[in-house]
Amino acid sequence: MKVYLVKLDWSTEDSNDIELFVCGTYDKAYEKFKELIANEMNPDNSWVGELEWENGVPKDDKIELDFLDRRSDTDETECYWLITDTWDYGVRTHISIEIKEVL
């Protein structure tokens, strides 16, 4: 049996946390993954939302975005979305789907 872990791992200059969500299907995990990214894009929720964006990429050269999304509607991909302030590596947000086999 598989379980799908959606992980939100973030840190700022003054705080950090990890939140885990366990889903029974990939579709539910992927939905949560996308929801968490959308929440991070809200300036009321995250430093990420305060950035200027162009075509899905931060306009600030010191901000690095690494994103691996689902390949197709039938593919169960371990996705991730990682955004980092390269001038302050303590400021980052990492959202991922991890697929685990449970015995």
ZAMARGU-4260 file (C-alpha; in steps of 0.2 Angstrom, whole numbers, plus 5000, padded with zeros to 4 digits):
<rodrens>
0) 5000/5000/5000 | 5006/5018/4996 | 5004/5034/5006 | 5008/5051/4999 | 5016/5063/5011
5) 5015/5082/5007 | 5028/5091/5016 | 5029/5110/5019 | 5046/5114/5026 | 5050/5133/5028
10) 5061/5145/5037 | 5063/5164/5038 | 5076/5174/5048 | 5066/5172/5064 | 5056/5156/5063
15) 5054/5139/5055 | 5043/5124/5054 | 5038/5108/5045 | 5020/5103/5042 | 5016/5085/5036
20) 5000/5080/5027 | 4997/5061/5024 | 4985/5057/5009 | 4978/5041/5004 | 4978/5045/4985
25) 4990/5054/4974 | 4976/5065/4967 | 4973/5071/4985 | 4991/5074/4988 | 4994/5083/4972
30) 4978/5094/4976 | 4986/5098/4993 | 5003/5102/4985 | 4995/5115/4973 | 4985/5122/4987
35) 5001/5125/4998 | 5010/5133/4983 | 4995/5145/4981 | 4995/5149/4999 | 5013/5153/4998
40) 5010/5165/4984 | 4998/5175/4995 | 5008/5190/5003 | 4997/5188/5019 | 5004/5171/5022
45) 5022/5171/5016 | 5038/5180/5011 | 5036/5172/4994 | 5020/5182/4990 | 5029/5198/4993
50) 5041/5194/4978 | 5038/5201/4960 | 5034/5187/4948 | 5035/5186/4929 | 5029/5170/4920
55) 5029/5160/4936 | 5047/5165/4940 | 5053/5177/4953 | 5060/5193/4945 | 5073/5195/4959
60) 5090/5188/4954 | 5094/5183/4972 | 5079/5172/4973 | 5081/5154/4966 | 5066/5143/4961
65) 5068/5125/4958 | 5051/5116/4953 | 5047/5098/4947 | 5029/5096/4943 | 5018/5081/4939
70) 5023/5074/4922 | 5005/5069/4916 | 4988/5065/4924 | 4992/5047/4926 | 5010/5049/4933
75) 5014/5048/4951 | 5029/5059/4952 | 5038/5064/4968 | 5035/5083/4965 | 5044/5098/4973
80) 5044/5117/4974 | 5059/5125/4982 | 5062/5143/4983 | 5077/5150/4992 | 5084/5168/4995
85) 5102/5165/4989 | 5108/5179/4999 | 5101/5172/5015 | 5100/5153/5014 | 5090/5153/5030
90) 5075/5160/5021 | 5067/5146/5010 | 5051/5137/5007 | 5051/5119/5001 | 5035/5110/4997
95) 5035/5092/4991 | 5026/5076/4988 | 5035/5060/4994 | 5028/5043/4989 | 5030/5030/5003
100) 5027/5011/5003 | 5019/5005/5019 | 5020/4987/5023
</rodrens>
